[in-house]
Amino acid sequence: MEHIVTVQDAVTAFEPWMEPTDAELDAIDAEMPVIRAEMELLDAQIIVIDRTPCEMDERRIRRARRRMLAAHRAHLNGTNGQTGGAA
């Protein structure tokens, strides 16, 4: 009978190259408003998967889609969600 054994060192080994670099963490931080907006849109879409969307659901999805597009635009323009000027 053969025993199946895991190699614990391979599973729990810690190597410095496995961690994200500071530049990668900064990139994630810069993209976080986009990630949150995409998650909000996904949440709104998941809510209506198994039912017919009502007017409130449609509004929630439209609002979330606009926020996601605005977050993408701000990220690409380098403003990180900050609006310039008075609104």
Secondary structure, 3 states (H helix, E strand, C coil): CCCCCCCHHHHHCCCHHHCCCHHHHHHHHHHHHHHHHHHHHHHHHHHCCCCCCCHHHHHHHHHHHHHHHHHHHHHHHCCCCCCCCCC
